[in-house]
Amino acid sequence: MRESLSYWFKQLHKWQFIGDRNSIVRIIPMLLISGALFVMALLGLIAYSLLWPRIKSTRVNNHAIHRGASLTLSLFLLGFSTSSMHILIDKFYPQSFRQGVPNNTLDTQALTHDPI
């Protein structure tokens, strides 16, 4: 069960079924979805903060709870979408690291110290 859930998580979370890690075919649809989430988050913040006096009705019910939950959800969605877009844009520029072998050799012939 754990292996099958892990497999589906990798497939659906990272979209491994589409292509390799830095493939444009894989990055563009994910960027479009993240952009749509960003627009929805902005519209939610605008609707439930700036336009709230026009939207709410005169009846007294759970509007305050609804507004608070919507603002919270919009803020979290804004953070999620900007984070995912940042990660996806970074994937357009794959990092190439230098060789990890340091050049820290010391020539012992250059030492003049005689401990004896």
C-alpha atoms as a printed R data frame, in Angstrom:
    type eleno elety resid chain resno       x      y       z
1   ATOM     1    CA   MET     A     1   0.000  0.000   0.000
2   ATOM     2    CA   ARG     A     2   2.802  2.398   0.918
3   ATOM     3    CA   GLU     A     3   4.665  1.736  -2.330
4   ATOM     4    CA   SER     A     4   1.586  2.261  -4.451
5   ATOM     5    CA   LEU     A     5   0.715  5.515  -2.660
6   ATOM     6    CA   SER     A     6   4.298  6.695  -3.052
7   ATOM     7    CA   TYR     A     7   4.184  5.886  -6.761
8   ATOM     8    CA   TRP     A     8   0.976  7.856  -7.310
9   ATOM     9    CA   PHE     A     9   2.252 10.760  -5.232
10  ATOM    10    CA   LYS     A    10   5.362 11.007  -7.415
11  ATOM    11    CA   GLN     A    11   3.320 10.753 -10.594
12  ATOM    12    CA   LEU     A    12   0.696 13.339  -9.679
13  ATOM    13    CA   HIS     A    13   2.782 15.716  -7.589
14  ATOM    14    CA   LYS     A    14   5.851 15.940  -9.809
15  ATOM    15    CA   TRP     A    15   4.204 15.023 -13.138
16  ATOM    16    CA   GLN     A    16   6.887 12.451 -13.887
17  ATOM    17    CA   PHE     A    17   4.679 10.775 -16.492
18  ATOM    18    CA   ILE     A    18   5.061 13.755 -18.871
19  ATOM    19    CA   GLY     A    19   8.809 14.002 -19.230
20  ATOM    20    CA   ASP     A    20  12.139 14.640 -17.649
21  ATOM    21    CA   ARG     A    21  12.783 17.234 -14.972
22  ATOM    22    CA   ASN     A    22  13.640 20.258 -17.127
23  ATOM    23    CA   SER     A    23  11.343 19.491 -20.067
24  ATOM    24    CA   ILE     A    24   9.393 22.453 -21.450
25  ATOM    25    CA   VAL     A    25   6.463 20.117 -22.128
26  ATOM    26    CA   ARG     A    26   6.318 19.431 -18.411
27  ATOM    27    CA   ILE     A    27   7.024 22.945 -17.098
28  ATOM    28    CA   ILE     A    28   4.608 24.992 -19.247
29  ATOM    29    CA   PRO     A    29   1.348 23.256 -18.151
30  ATOM    30    CA   MET     A    30   2.455 23.410 -14.531
31  ATOM    31    CA   LEU     A    31   3.212 27.127 -14.930
32  ATOM    32    CA   LEU     A    32  -0.217 27.722 -16.470
33  ATOM    33    CA   ILE     A    33  -1.923 25.993 -13.539
34  ATOM    34    CA   SER     A    34   0.173 27.945 -11.038
35  ATOM    35    CA   GLY     A    35  -0.644 31.179 -12.870
36  ATOM    36    CA   ALA     A    36  -4.352 30.379 -12.754
37  ATOM    37    CA   LEU     A    37  -4.080 29.704  -9.012
38  ATOM    38    CA   PHE     A    38  -2.276 33.031  -8.584
39  ATOM    39    CA   VAL     A    39  -5.065 34.897 -10.409
40  ATOM    40    CA   MET     A    40  -7.720 33.112  -8.318
41  ATOM    41    CA   ALA     A    41  -5.896 34.030  -5.123
42  ATOM    42    CA   LEU     A    42  -5.665 37.683  -6.142
43  ATOM    43    CA   LEU     A    43  -9.327 37.808  -7.116
44  ATOM    44    CA   GLY     A    44 -10.256 36.163  -3.802
45  ATOM    45    CA   LEU     A    45  -8.269 38.742  -1.862
46  ATOM    46    CA   ILE     A    46  -9.846 41.583  -3.824
47  ATOM    47    CA   ALA     A    47 -13.375 40.213  -3.496
48  ATOM    48    CA   TYR     A    48 -13.220 39.425   0.211
49  ATOM    49    CA   SER     A    49 -11.285 42.487   1.322
50  ATOM    50    CA   LEU     A    50 -11.968 45.471  -0.940
51  ATOM    51    CA   LEU     A    51 -15.356 44.544  -2.403
52  ATOM    52    CA   TRP     A    52 -16.813 42.938   0.723
53  ATOM    53    CA   PRO     A    53 -19.156 45.822   1.669
54  ATOM    54    CA   ARG     A    54 -20.815 45.563  -1.753
55  ATOM    55    CA   ILE     A    55 -21.091 41.743  -1.691
56  ATOM    56    CA   LYS     A    56 -22.429 41.059   1.792
57  ATOM    57    CA   SER     A    57 -26.144 40.992   2.365
58  ATOM    58    CA   THR     A    58 -28.082 42.696   5.123
59  ATOM    59    CA   ARG     A    59 -29.078 39.380   6.730
60  ATOM    60    CA   VAL     A    60 -27.154 38.413   9.831
61  ATOM    61    CA   ASN     A    61 -25.612 34.956   9.504
62  ATOM    62    CA   ASN     A    62 -22.184 33.375   9.169
63  ATOM    63    CA   HIS     A    63 -20.747 35.969   6.769
64  ATOM    64    CA   ALA     A    64 -17.905 36.916   9.111
65  ATOM    65    CA   ILE     A    65 -16.719 33.312   9.335
66  ATOM    66    CA   HIS     A    66 -17.072 32.930   5.569
67  ATOM    67    CA   ARG     A    67 -15.067 36.109   4.943
68  ATOM    68    CA   GLY     A    68 -12.297 35.126   7.360
69  ATOM    69    CA   ALA     A    69 -12.004 31.634   5.920
70  ATOM    70    CA   SER     A    70 -11.954 32.993   2.369
71  ATOM    71    CA   LEU     A    71  -9.253 35.537   3.154
72  ATOM    72    CA   THR     A    72  -7.151 32.882   4.867
73  ATOM    73    CA   LEU     A    73  -7.561 30.472   1.961
74  ATOM    74    CA   SER     A    74  -6.690 33.204  -0.539
75  ATOM    75    CA   LEU     A    75  -3.512 34.109   1.362
76  ATOM    76    CA   PHE     A    76  -2.381 30.484   1.531
77  ATOM    77    CA   LEU     A    77  -3.187 29.996  -2.147
78  ATOM    78    CA   LEU     A    78  -1.213 33.131  -3.011
79  ATOM    79    CA   GLY     A    79   1.804 31.787  -1.140
80  ATOM    80    CA   PHE     A    80   1.496 28.347  -2.723
81  ATOM    81    CA   SER     A    81   1.146 29.685  -6.255
82  ATOM    82    CA   THR     A    82   4.058 32.124  -6.015
83  ATOM    83    CA   SER     A    83   6.257 29.431  -4.504
84  ATOM    84    CA   SER     A    84   5.415 26.917  -7.233
85  ATOM    85    CA   MET     A    85   5.943 29.505  -9.979
86  ATOM    86    CA   HIS     A    86   9.345 30.397  -8.516
87  ATOM    87    CA   ILE     A    87  10.403 26.749  -8.490
88  ATOM    88    CA   LEU     A    88   9.124 26.164 -12.028
89  ATOM    89    CA   ILE     A    89  10.828 29.264 -13.440
90  ATOM    90    CA   ASP     A    90  14.103 28.115 -11.857
91  ATOM    91    CA   LYS     A    91  13.747 24.825 -13.752
92  ATOM    92    CA   PHE     A    92  14.096 26.725 -17.048
93  ATOM    93    CA   TYR     A    93  17.714 27.379 -16.092
94  ATOM    94    CA   PRO     A    94  19.243 24.081 -14.965
95  ATOM    95    CA   GLN     A    95  22.196 24.542 -12.661
96  ATOM    96    CA   SER     A    96  25.528 23.168 -13.662
97  ATOM    97    CA   PHE     A    97  27.779 22.665 -10.695
98  ATOM    98    CA   ARG     A    98  31.525 22.651 -10.902
99  ATOM    99    CA   GLN     A    99  33.573 19.605 -10.163
100 ATOM   100    CA   GLY     A   100  33.277 18.840  -6.472
101 ATOM   101    CA   VAL     A   101  36.943 17.919  -6.061
102 ATOM   102    CA   PRO     A   102  38.856 20.673  -4.264
103 ATOM   103    CA   ASN     A   103  42.398 21.483  -5.178
104 ATOM   104    CA   ASN     A   104  43.870 21.572  -1.692
105 ATOM   105    CA   THR     A   105  47.103 19.670  -2.175
106 ATOM   106    CA   LEU     A   106  50.163 20.797  -0.265
107 ATOM   107    CA   ASP     A   107  53.643 20.331  -1.632
108 ATOM   108    CA   THR     A   108  55.761 18.961   1.191
109 ATOM   109    CA   GLN     A   109  58.980 19.952  -0.541
110 ATOM   110    CA   ALA     A   110  58.131 23.574   0.117
111 ATOM   111    CA   LEU     A   111  58.145 22.961   3.897
112 ATOM   112    CA   THR     A   112  61.393 23.928   5.613
113 ATOM   113    CA   HIS     A   113  60.551 22.904   9.162
114 ATOM   114    CA   ASP     A   114  62.730 20.129  10.665
115 ATOM   115    CA   PRO     A   115  61.163 18.789  13.887
116 ATOM   116    CA   ILE     A   116  64.370 17.005  14.928
